[in-house]
Amino acid sequence: MKINVLNYNNGKGVIGMKQKVILVCTECLSRNYSITKNKRLNVERLELNKYCKKCGKHTLHKESK
Ligand SMILES: [Zn+2]
């Protein structure tokens, strides 16, 4: 599939290769963040240290589907 890179984030709609993912706290399993990731650039699963309101601290968040 050929992708025109210039069409990303042009404010006129979403191109097919973007994927919405939820980041889940690994300690309390709260779904704290939703992000959009580019499938082509981010193949592996994300693991990010983010603040969790429920835990009251920064915890490791992993993507969920
Ligand atoms: Zn948590």
N, CA, C, O and the ligand as a Tripos MOL2 file, in Angstrom:
@<TRIPOS>MOLECULE
protein
  261   259    66     0     0
PROTEIN
NO_CHARGES

@<TRIPOS>ATOM
      1 N           0.8430   -1.1950    0.0000 N.3       1 MET1
      2 CA          0.0000    0.0000    0.0000 C.3       1 MET1
      3 C           0.8830    1.2510    0.0000 C.2       1 MET1
      4 O           1.8310    1.3500    0.7780 O.2       1 MET1
      5 N           0.5720    2.1760   -0.8530 N.am      2 LYS2
      6 CA          1.3670    3.4030   -0.9100 C.3       2 LYS2
      7 C           0.7250    4.4920   -0.0540 C.2       2 LYS2
      8 O          -0.4740    4.7520   -0.1550 O.2       2 LYS2
      9 N           1.5290    5.1150    0.7790 N.am      3 ILE3
     10 CA          1.0280    6.1390    1.6820 C.3       3 ILE3
     11 C           1.6690    7.4760    1.3350 C.2       3 ILE3
     12 O           2.8840    7.5760    1.1680 O.2       3 ILE3
     13 N           0.8440    8.4820    1.2310 N.am      4 ASN4
     14 CA          1.3780    9.8280    1.0500 C.3       4 ASN4
     15 C           1.5910   10.4610    2.4160 C.2       4 ASN4
     16 O           0.6350   10.8210    3.1020 O.2       4 ASN4
     17 N           2.8420   10.5920    2.7990 N.am      5 VAL5
     18 CA          3.1720   11.0580    4.1470 C.3       5 VAL5
     19 C           2.6160   12.4520    4.4100 C.2       5 VAL5
     20 O           2.2640   12.7760    5.5440 O.2       5 VAL5
     21 N           2.5390   13.2500    3.4020 N.am      6 LEU6
     22 CA          2.0410   14.6170    3.5720 C.3       6 LEU6
     23 C           0.5920   14.6600    4.0320 C.2       6 LEU6
     24 O           0.1240   15.6810    4.5360 O.2       6 LEU6
     25 N          -0.1080   13.5640    3.8610 N.am      7 ASN7
     26 CA         -1.5140   13.5560    4.2620 C.3       7 ASN7
     27 C          -1.7240   13.3150    5.7470 C.2       7 ASN7
     28 O          -2.8420   13.4530    6.2430 O.2       7 ASN7
     29 N          -0.6720   12.9580    6.4610 N.am      8 TYR8
     30 CA         -0.8270   12.7570    7.8930 C.3       8 TYR8
     31 C          -1.0790   14.0850    8.5920 C.2       8 TYR8
     32 O          -0.4630   15.0980    8.2610 O.2       8 TYR8
     33 N          -1.9770   14.0750    9.5490 N.am      9 ASN9
     34 CA         -2.2250   15.2420   10.3970 C.3       9 ASN9
     35 C          -2.5130   16.5130    9.6260 C.2       9 ASN9
     36 O          -2.0490   17.5880   10.0070 O.2       9 ASN9
     37 N          -3.2590   16.4070    8.5690 N.am     10 ASN10
     38 CA         -3.5920   17.6190    7.8350 C.3      10 ASN10
     39 C          -4.9070   18.2270    8.3170 C.2      10 ASN10
     40 O          -5.3850   19.2110    7.7540 O.2      10 ASN10
     41 N          -5.4870   17.6370    9.3600 N.am     11 GLY11
     42 CA         -6.7090   18.1960    9.9270 C.3      11 GLY11
     43 C          -7.9610   17.9090    9.1360 C.2      11 GLY11
     44 O          -9.0410   18.3790    9.4960 O.2      11 GLY11
     45 N          -7.8430   17.1600    8.0820 N.am     12 LYS12
     46 CA         -9.0090   16.9120    7.2330 C.3      12 LYS12
     47 C          -9.4420   15.4540    7.2790 C.2      12 LYS12
     48 O         -10.0690   14.9510    6.3470 O.2      12 LYS12
     49 N          -9.1010   14.7870    8.3660 N.am     13 GLY13
     50 CA         -9.5130   13.3970    8.4350 C.3      13 GLY13
     51 C          -8.3450   12.4980    8.7160 C.2      13 GLY13
     52 O          -7.1880   12.9100    8.6270 O.2      13 GLY13
     53 N          -8.6510   11.2740    9.0540 N.am     14 VAL14
     54 CA         -7.6160   10.3430    9.4720 C.3      14 VAL14
     55 C          -7.3160    9.3740    8.3480 C.2      14 VAL14
     56 O          -8.2190    8.8380    7.7060 O.2      14 VAL14
     57 N          -6.0500    9.1630    8.1280 N.am     15 ILE15
     58 CA         -5.6210    8.1940    7.1330 C.3      15 ILE15
     59 C          -5.5280    6.8220    7.7970 C.2      15 ILE15
     60 O          -5.2750    6.7110    8.9970 O.2      15 ILE15
     61 N          -5.7290    5.8200    7.0210 N.am     16 GLY16
     62 CA         -5.9200    4.4620    7.5270 C.3      16 GLY16
     63 C          -4.8700    3.8590    8.4280 C.2      16 GLY16
     64 O          -5.2000    2.9680    9.2100 O.2      16 GLY16
     65 N          -3.6220    4.2920    8.3670 N.am     17 MET17
     66 CA         -2.5770    3.5800    9.1010 C.3      17 MET17
     67 C          -2.4850    3.9800   10.5610 C.2      17 MET17
     68 O          -1.6540    3.4390   11.2910 O.2      17 MET17
     69 N          -3.3050    4.9020   11.0040 N.am     18 LYS18
     70 CA         -3.2450    5.2770   12.4160 C.3      18 LYS18
     71 C          -4.1490    4.3790   13.2360 C.2      18 LYS18
     72 O          -5.2080    3.9380   12.7900 O.2      18 LYS18
     73 N          -3.6910    4.1250   14.4540 N.am     19 GLN19
     74 CA         -4.4150    3.1960   15.3010 C.3      19 GLN19
     75 C          -4.5640    3.8070   16.6850 C.2      19 GLN19
     76 O          -3.5990    4.3040   17.2650 O.2      19 GLN19
     77 N          -5.7830    3.7640   17.2070 N.am     20 LYS20
     78 CA         -6.0000    4.2800   18.5430 C.3      20 LYS20
     79 C          -5.7250    3.1760   19.5500 C.2      20 LYS20
     80 O          -6.2270    2.0590   19.4280 O.2      20 LYS20
     81 N          -4.9220    3.5090   20.5380 N.am     21 VAL21
     82 CA         -4.6160    2.5140   21.5680 C.3      21 VAL21
     83 C          -4.8700    3.1140   22.9440 C.2      21 VAL21
     84 O          -4.7490    4.3230   23.1390 O.2      21 VAL21
     85 N          -5.2200    2.2610   23.8850 N.am     22 ILE22
     86 CA         -5.4450    2.6560   25.2640 C.3      22 ILE22
     87 C          -4.2430    2.2440   26.0880 C.2      22 ILE22
     88 O          -3.7380    1.1280   25.9650 O.2      22 ILE22
     89 N          -3.7870    3.1700   26.9390 N.am     23 LEU23
     90 CA         -2.7020    2.8250   27.8530 C.3      23 LEU23
     91 C          -3.2860    2.4730   29.2130 C.2      23 LEU23
     92 O          -4.0250    3.2560   29.8100 O.2      23 LEU23
     93 N          -2.9450    1.2870   29.6890 N.am     24 VAL24
     94 CA         -3.5130    0.7480   30.9200 C.3      24 VAL24
     95 C          -2.4410    0.6710   31.9960 C.2      24 VAL24
     96 O          -1.3400    0.1780   31.7520 O.2      24 VAL24
     97 N          -2.7680    1.1580   33.1810 N.am     25 CYS25
     98 CA         -1.8640    1.0520   34.3260 C.3      25 CYS25
     99 C          -1.6340   -0.4240   34.6490 C.2      25 CYS25
    100 O          -2.5850   -1.1950   34.7790 O.2      25 CYS25
    101 N          -0.3720   -0.8050   34.7760 N.am     26 THR26
    102 CA         -0.0900   -2.2190   35.0390 C.3      26 THR26
    103 C          -0.3330   -2.5950   36.4980 C.2      26 THR26
    104 O          -0.3430   -3.7780   36.8400 O.2      26 THR26
    105 N          -0.5290   -1.6000   37.3580 N.am     27 GLU27
    106 CA         -0.7440   -1.9090   38.7810 C.3      27 GLU27
    107 C          -2.2160   -2.0250   39.1390 C.2      27 GLU27
    108 O          -2.6080   -2.9470   39.8540 O.2      27 GLU27
    109 N          -3.0440   -1.0930   38.6480 N.am     28 CYS28
    110 CA         -4.4710   -1.1500   38.9990 C.3      28 CYS28
    111 C          -5.3530   -1.4150   37.7810 C.2      28 CYS28
    112 O          -6.5700   -1.5500   37.9110 O.2      28 CYS28
    113 N          -4.7490   -1.4880   36.6170 N.am     29 LEU29
    114 CA         -5.4510   -1.7920   35.3640 C.3      29 LEU29
    115 C          -6.4440   -0.7140   34.9360 C.2      29 LEU29
    116 O          -7.3610   -0.9830   34.1600 O.2      29 LEU29
    117 N          -6.2610    0.5070   35.4420 N.am     30 SER30
    118 CA         -7.0940    1.6120   34.9740 C.3      30 SER30
    119 C          -6.6920    2.0030   33.5630 C.2      30 SER30
    120 O          -5.5180    1.9760   33.1950 O.2      30 SER30
    121 N          -7.7100    2.3680   32.7800 N.am     31 ARG31
    122 CA         -7.4360    2.8320   31.4200 C.3      31 ARG31
    123 C          -7.2790    4.3440   31.4650 C.2      31 ARG31
    124 O          -8.2550    5.0880   31.3730 O.2      31 ARG31
    125 N          -6.0510    4.7800   31.6050 N.am     32 ASN32
    126 CA         -5.8060    6.1830   31.9020 C.3      32 ASN32
    127 C          -5.5800    7.0640   30.6830 C.2      32 ASN32
    128 O          -5.9160    8.2470   30.7120 O.2      32 ASN32
    129 N          -5.0360    6.5290   29.6480 N.am     33 TYR33
    130 CA         -4.6730    7.3670   28.5000 C.3      33 TYR33
    131 C          -5.0770    6.6900   27.2040 C.2      33 TYR33
    132 O          -5.0100    5.4680   27.0660 O.2      33 TYR33
    133 N          -5.4970    7.5150   26.2630 N.am     34 SER34
    134 CA         -5.6820    6.9930   24.9160 C.3      34 SER34
    135 C          -4.8130    7.8130   23.9720 C.2      34 SER34
    136 O          -4.7960    9.0430   24.0340 O.2      34 SER34
    137 N          -4.1160    7.1400   23.1290 N.am     35 ILE35
    138 CA         -3.2180    7.8090   22.1960 C.3      35 ILE35
    139 C          -3.4550    7.2780   20.7970 C.2      35 ILE35
    140 O          -4.0520    6.2180   20.6080 O.2      35 ILE35
    141 N          -2.9870    8.0200   19.8380 N.am     36 THR36
    142 CA         -3.0300    7.5450   18.4610 C.3      36 THR36
    143 C          -1.6160    7.2320   18.0420 C.2      36 THR36
    144 O          -0.7220    8.0700   18.1560 O.2      36 THR36
    145 N          -1.4200    6.0340   17.5620 N.am     37 LYS37
    146 CA         -0.0630    5.7140   17.1220 C.3      37 LYS37
    147 C          -0.0550    5.3270   15.6610 C.2      37 LYS37
    148 O          -1.0360    4.8330   15.1050 O.2      37 LYS37
    149 N           1.0760    5.5680   15.0790 N.am     38 ASN38
    150 CA          1.2780    5.2480   13.6810 C.3      38 ASN38
    151 C           1.8020    3.8210   13.5750 C.2      38 ASN38
    152 O           2.9070    3.5200   14.0250 O.2      38 ASN38
    153 N           1.0130    2.9650   12.9870 N.am     39 LYS39
    154 CA          1.3820    1.5530   12.8850 C.3      39 LYS39
    155 C           2.7200    1.3410   12.2010 C.2      39 LYS39
    156 O           3.4620    0.4200   12.5430 O.2      39 LYS39
    157 N           3.0220    2.1890   11.2420 N.am     40 ARG40
    158 CA          4.2410    1.9620   10.4710 C.3      40 ARG40
    159 C           5.4810    2.3030   11.2910 C.2      40 ARG40
    160 O           6.5280    1.6790   11.1180 O.2      40 ARG40
    161 N           5.3730    3.2820   12.1770 N.am     41 LEU41
    162 CA          6.5500    3.7210   12.9250 C.3      41 LEU41
    163 C           6.6740    3.0090   14.2610 C.2      41 LEU41
    164 O           7.7740    2.8920   14.8010 O.2      41 LEU41
    165 N           5.5700    2.5360   14.7920 N.am     42 ASN42
    166 CA          5.5700    1.9210   16.1160 C.3      42 ASN42
    167 C           5.0660    0.5020   16.0190 C.2      42 ASN42
    168 O           3.8690    0.2530   16.1560 O.2      42 ASN42
    169 N           5.9580   -0.4190   15.7860 N.am     43 VAL43
    170 CA          5.5230   -1.7940   15.6020 C.3      43 VAL43
    171 C           5.4050   -2.5110   16.9300 C.2      43 VAL43
    172 O           4.4700   -3.2830   17.1460 O.2      43 VAL43
    173 N           6.3500   -2.2590   17.8180 N.am     44 GLU44
    174 CA          6.3300   -2.9710   19.0950 C.3      44 GLU44
    175 C           5.3290   -2.3210   20.0600 C.2      44 GLU44
    176 O           4.8830   -1.1910   19.8590 O.2      44 GLU44
    177 N           5.0000   -3.0600   21.0890 N.am     45 ARG45
    178 CA          4.0480   -2.5480   22.0720 C.3      45 ARG45
    179 C           4.6880   -1.4530   22.9100 C.2      45 ARG45
    180 O           5.8660   -1.5160   23.2630 O.2      45 ARG45
    181 N           3.8860   -0.4580   23.2130 N.am     46 LEU46
    182 CA          4.3800    0.6590   24.0080 C.3      46 LEU46
    183 C           4.4000    0.3210   25.4860 C.2      46 LEU46
    184 O           3.5210   -0.3760   25.9930 O.2      46 LEU46
    185 N           5.4160    0.8250   26.1680 N.am     47 GLU47
    186 CA          5.4520    0.7660   27.6250 C.3      47 GLU47
    187 C           5.9360    2.1210   28.1010 C.2      47 GLU47
    188 O           7.0780    2.5050   27.8460 O.2      47 GLU47
    189 N           5.0740    2.8430   28.7900 N.am     48 LEU48
    190 CA          5.4100    4.2020   29.1820 C.3      48 LEU48
    191 C           5.1700    4.4060   30.6710 C.2      48 LEU48
    192 O           4.2280    3.8560   31.2420 O.2      48 LEU48
    193 N           6.0280    5.1980   31.2880 N.am     49 ASN49
    194 CA          5.7820    5.6150   32.6560 C.3      49 ASN49
    195 C           4.8750    6.8260   32.6440 C.2      49 ASN49
    196 O           5.2550    7.8910   32.1580 O.2      49 ASN49
    197 N           3.6630    6.6610   33.1840 N.am     50 LYS50
    198 CA          2.6820    7.7380   33.1800 C.3      50 LYS50
    199 C           2.0770    7.8610   34.5700 C.2      50 LYS50
    200 O           2.0940    6.9290   35.3740 O.2      50 LYS50
    201 N           1.5460    9.0440   34.8160 N.am     51 TYR51
    202 CA          0.8970    9.2480   36.1090 C.3      51 TYR51
    203 C          -0.4710    8.5670   36.1340 C.2      51 TYR51
    204 O          -1.2800    8.7380   35.2220 O.2      51 TYR51
    205 N          -0.7120    7.8010   37.1840 N.am     52 CYS52
    206 CA         -2.0040    7.1540   37.3630 C.3      52 CYS52
    207 C          -2.7240    7.8130   38.5310 C.2      52 CYS52
    208 O          -2.2250    7.8320   39.6560 O.2      52 CYS52
    209 N          -3.9100    8.3540   38.2470 N.am     53 LYS53
    210 CA         -4.6840    9.0280   39.3010 C.3      53 LYS53
    211 C          -5.0760    8.0570   40.4000 C.2      53 LYS53
    212 O          -5.0510    8.4000   41.5820 O.2      53 LYS53
    213 N          -5.4360    6.8560   40.0080 N.am     54 LYS54
    214 CA         -5.9210    5.8830   40.9760 C.3      54 LYS54
    215 C          -4.8080    5.4510   41.9260 C.2      54 LYS54
    216 O          -5.0240    5.3380   43.1320 O.2      54 LYS54
    217 N          -3.6240    5.2120   41.3830 N.am     55 CYS55
    218 CA         -2.4800    4.8330   42.2100 C.3      55 CYS55
    219 C          -1.8630    6.0450   42.9020 C.2      55 CYS55
    220 O          -1.2020    5.8970   43.9300 O.2      55 CYS55
    221 N          -2.0710    7.2310   42.3550 N.am     56 GLY56
    222 CA         -1.4930    8.4340   42.9210 C.3      56 GLY56
    223 C           0.0010    8.5650   42.6840 C.2      56 GLY56
    224 O           0.6920    9.2620   43.4270 O.2      56 GLY56
    225 N           0.4950    7.9070   41.6690 N.am     57 LYS57
    226 CA          1.9350    7.9570   41.3650 C.3      57 LYS57
    227 C           2.1520    7.5660   39.9170 C.2      57 LYS57
    228 O           1.2290    7.1690   39.2060 O.2      57 LYS57
    229 N           3.4110    7.6930   39.5030 N.am     58 HIS58
    230 CA          3.7580    7.2320   38.1640 C.3      58 HIS58
    231 C           3.8970    5.7100   38.1690 C.2      58 HIS58
    232 O           4.5560    5.1290   39.0310 O.2      58 HIS58
    233 N           3.2740    5.0990   37.2030 N.am     59 THR59
    234 CA          3.3770    3.6430   37.0760 C.3      59 THR59
    235 C           3.6200    3.2980   35.6180 C.2      59 THR59
    236 O           3.4700    4.1400   34.7320 O.2      59 THR59
    237 N           3.9870    2.0780   35.3880 N.am     60 LEU60
    238 CA          4.1810    1.6110   34.0250 C.3      60 LEU60
    239 C           2.8160    1.3750   33.3650 C.2      60 LEU60
    240 O           1.9540    0.6870   33.9120 O.2      60 LEU60
    241 N           2.6480    1.9500   32.2030 N.am     61 HIS61
    242 CA          1.4190    1.7560   31.4340 C.3      61 HIS61
    243 C           1.7380    0.9860   30.1610 C.2      61 HIS61
    244 O           2.7300    1.2510   29.4810 O.2      61 HIS61
    245 N           0.8860    0.0410   29.8630 N.am     62 LYS62
    246 CA          1.0560   -0.7220   28.6270 C.3      62 LYS62
    247 C          -0.1650   -0.5510   27.7520 C.2      62 LYS62
    248 O          -1.2540   -0.2490   28.2400 O.2      62 LYS62
    249 N           0.0160   -0.7410   26.4800 N.am     63 GLU63
    250 CA         -1.1160   -0.5810   25.5760 C.3      63 GLU63
    251 C          -2.0400   -1.7830   25.6340 C.2      63 GLU63
    252 O          -1.6070   -2.9210   25.8160 O.2      63 GLU63
    253 N          -3.3130   -1.5030   25.4770 N.am     64 SER64
    254 CA         -4.3170   -2.5460   25.5130 C.3      64 SER64
    255 C          -5.1320   -2.4660   24.2430 C.2      64 SER64
    256 O          -5.1530   -1.4240   23.5870 O.2      64 SER64
    257 N          -5.8130   -3.5630   23.8790 N.am     65 LYS65
    258 CA         -6.5930   -3.5070   22.6410 C.3      65 LYS65
    259 C          -8.0600   -3.8090   22.8810 C.2      65 LYS65
    260 O          -8.8530   -3.8020   21.9410 O.2      65 LYS65
    261 ZN         -2.8350    2.6550   38.5640 Zn       66 ZN66
@<TRIPOS>BOND
     1     1     2 1
     2     2     3 1
     3     3     4 2
     4     3     5 am
     5     5     6 1
     6     6     7 1
     7     7     8 2
     8     7     9 am
     9     9    10 1
    10    10    11 1
    11    11    12 2
    12    11    13 am
    13    13    14 1
    14    14    15 1
    15    15    16 2
    16    15    17 am
    17    17    18 1
    18    18    19 1
    19    19    20 2
    20    19    21 am
    21    21    22 1
    22    22    23 1
    23    23    24 2
    24    23    25 am
    25    25    26 1
    26    26    27 1
    27    27    28 2
    28    27    29 am
    29    29    30 1
    30    30    31 1
    31    31    32 2
    32    31    33 am
    33    33    34 1
    34    34    35 1
    35    35    36 2
    36    35    37 am
    37    37    38 1
    38    38    39 1
    39    39    40 2
    40    39    41 am
    41    41    42 1
    42    42    43 1
    43    43    44 2
    44    43    45 am
    45    45    46 1
    46    46    47 1
    47    47    48 2
    48    47    49 am
    49    49    50 1
    50    50    51 1
    51    51    52 2
    52    51    53 am
    53    53    54 1
    54    54    55 1
    55    55    56 2
    56    55    57 am
    57    57    58 1
    58    58    59 1
    59    59    60 2
    60    59    61 am
    61    61    62 1
    62    62    63 1
    63    63    64 2
    64    63    65 am
    65    65    66 1
    66    66    67 1
    67    67    68 2
    68    67    69 am
    69    69    70 1
    70    70    71 1
    71    71    72 2
    72    71    73 am
    73    73    74 1
    74    74    75 1
    75    75    76 2
    76    75    77 am
    77    77    78 1
    78    78    79 1
    79    79    80 2
    80    79    81 am
    81    81    82 1
    82    82    83 1
    83    83    84 2
    84    83    85 am
    85    85    86 1
    86    86    87 1
    87    87    88 2
    88    87    89 am
    89    89    90 1
    90    90    91 1
    91    91    92 2
    92    91    93 am
    93    93    94 1
    94    94    95 1
    95    95    96 2
    96    95    97 am
    97    97    98 1
    98    98    99 1
    99    99   100 2
   100    99   101 am
   101   101   102 1
   102   102   103 1
   103   103   104 2
   104   103   105 am
   105   105   106 1
   106   106   107 1
   107   107   108 2
   108   107   109 am
   109   109   110 1
   110   110   111 1
   111   111   112 2
   112   111   113 am
   113   113   114 1
   114   114   115 1
   115   115   116 2
   116   115   117 am
   117   117   118 1
   118   118   119 1
   119   119   120 2
   120   119   121 am
   121   121   122 1
   122   122   123 1
   123   123   124 2
   124   123   125 am
   125   125   126 1
   126   126   127 1
   127   127   128 2
   128   127   129 am
   129   129   130 1
   130   130   131 1
   131   131   132 2
   132   131   133 am
   133   133   134 1
   134   134   135 1
   135   135   136 2
   136   135   137 am
   137   137   138 1
   138   138   139 1
   139   139   140 2
   140   139   141 am
   141   141   142 1
   142   142   143 1
   143   143   144 2
   144   143   145 am
   145   145   146 1
   146   146   147 1
   147   147   148 2
   148   147   149 am
   149   149   150 1
   150   150   151 1
   151   151   152 2
   152   151   153 am
   153   153   154 1
   154   154   155 1
   155   155   156 2
   156   155   157 am
   157   157   158 1
   158   158   159 1
   159   159   160 2
   160   159   161 am
   161   161   162 1
   162   162   163 1
   163   163   164 2
   164   163   165 am
   165   165   166 1
   166   166   167 1
   167   167   168 2
   168   167   169 am
   169   169   170 1
   170   170   171 1
   171   171   172 2
   172   171   173 am
   173   173   174 1
   174   174   175 1
   175   175   176 2
   176   175   177 am
   177   177   178 1
   178   178   179 1
   179   179   180 2
   180   179   181 am
   181   181   182 1
   182   182   183 1
   183   183   184 2
   184   183   185 am
   185   185   186 1
   186   186   187 1
   187   187   188 2
   188   187   189 am
   189   189   190 1
   190   190   191 1
   191   191   192 2
   192   191   193 am
   193   193   194 1
   194   194   195 1
   195   195   196 2
   196   195   197 am
   197   197   198 1
   198   198   199 1
   199   199   200 2
   200   199   201 am
   201   201   202 1
   202   202   203 1
   203   203   204 2
   204   203   205 am
   205   205   206 1
   206   206   207 1
   207   207   208 2
   208   207   209 am
   209   209   210 1
   210   210   211 1
   211   211   212 2
   212   211   213 am
   213   213   214 1
   214   214   215 1
   215   215   216 2
   216   215   217 am
   217   217   218 1
   218   218   219 1
   219   219   220 2
   220   219   221 am
   221   221   222 1
   222   222   223 1
   223   223   224 2
   224   223   225 am
   225   225   226 1
   226   226   227 1
   227   227   228 2
   228   227   229 am
   229   229   230 1
   230   230   231 1
   231   231   232 2
   232   231   233 am
   233   233   234 1
   234   234   235 1
   235   235   236 2
   236   235   237 am
   237   237   238 1
   238   238   239 1
   239   239   240 2
   240   239   241 am
   241   241   242 1
   242   242   243 1
   243   243   244 2
   244   243   245 am
   245   245   246 1
   246   246   247 1
   247   247   248 2
   248   247   249 am
   249   249   250 1
   250   250   251 1
   251   251   252 2
   252   251   253 am
   253   253   254 1
   254   254   255 1
   255   255   256 2
   256   255   257 am
   257   257   258 1
   258   258   259 1
   259   259   260 2
@<TRIPOS>SUBSTRUCTURE
     1 MET1         2 RESIDUE 1 A MET
     2 LYS2         6 RESIDUE 1 A LYS
     3 ILE3        10 RESIDUE 1 A ILE
     4 ASN4        14 RESIDUE 1 A ASN
     5 VAL5        18 RESIDUE 1 A VAL
     6 LEU6        22 RESIDUE 1 A LEU
     7 ASN7        26 RESIDUE 1 A ASN
     8 TYR8        30 RESIDUE 1 A TYR
     9 ASN9        34 RESIDUE 1 A ASN
    10 ASN10       38 RESIDUE 1 A ASN
    11 GLY11       42 RESIDUE 1 A GLY
    12 LYS12       46 RESIDUE 1 A LYS
    13 GLY13       50 RESIDUE 1 A GLY
    14 VAL14       54 RESIDUE 1 A VAL
    15 ILE15       58 RESIDUE 1 A ILE
    16 GLY16       62 RESIDUE 1 A GLY
    17 MET17       66 RESIDUE 1 A MET
    18 LYS18       70 RESIDUE 1 A LYS
    19 GLN19       74 RESIDUE 1 A GLN
    20 LYS20       78 RESIDUE 1 A LYS
    21 VAL21       82 RESIDUE 1 A VAL
    22 ILE22       86 RESIDUE 1 A ILE
    23 LEU23       90 RESIDUE 1 A LEU
    24 VAL24       94 RESIDUE 1 A VAL
    25 CYS25       98 RESIDUE 1 A CYS
    26 THR26      102 RESIDUE 1 A THR
    27 GLU27      106 RESIDUE 1 A GLU
    28 CYS28      110 RESIDUE 1 A CYS
    29 LEU29      114 RESIDUE 1 A LEU
    30 SER30      118 RESIDUE 1 A SER
    31 ARG31      122 RESIDUE 1 A ARG
    32 ASN32      126 RESIDUE 1 A ASN
    33 TYR33      130 RESIDUE 1 A TYR
    34 SER34      134 RESIDUE 1 A SER
    35 ILE35      138 RESIDUE 1 A ILE
    36 THR36      142 RESIDUE 1 A THR
    37 LYS37      146 RESIDUE 1 A LYS
    38 ASN38      150 RESIDUE 1 A ASN
    39 LYS39      154 RESIDUE 1 A LYS
    40 ARG40      158 RESIDUE 1 A ARG
    41 LEU41      162 RESIDUE 1 A LEU
    42 ASN42      166 RESIDUE 1 A ASN
    43 VAL43      170 RESIDUE 1 A VAL
    44 GLU44      174 RESIDUE 1 A GLU
    45 ARG45      178 RESIDUE 1 A ARG
    46 LEU46      182 RESIDUE 1 A LEU
    47 GLU47      186 RESIDUE 1 A GLU
    48 LEU48      190 RESIDUE 1 A LEU
    49 ASN49      194 RESIDUE 1 A ASN
    50 LYS50      198 RESIDUE 1 A LYS
    51 TYR51      202 RESIDUE 1 A TYR
    52 CYS52      206 RESIDUE 1 A CYS
    53 LYS53      210 RESIDUE 1 A LYS
    54 LYS54      214 RESIDUE 1 A LYS
    55 CYS55      218 RESIDUE 1 A CYS
    56 GLY56      222 RESIDUE 1 A GLY
    57 LYS57      226 RESIDUE 1 A LYS
    58 HIS58      230 RESIDUE 1 A HIS
    59 THR59      234 RESIDUE 1 A THR
    60 LEU60      238 RESIDUE 1 A LEU
    61 HIS61      242 RESIDUE 1 A HIS
    62 LYS62      246 RESIDUE 1 A LYS
    63 GLU63      250 RESIDUE 1 A GLU
    64 SER64      254 RESIDUE 1 A SER
    65 LYS65      258 RESIDUE 1 A LYS
    66 ZN66       261 GROUP 0 **** ****
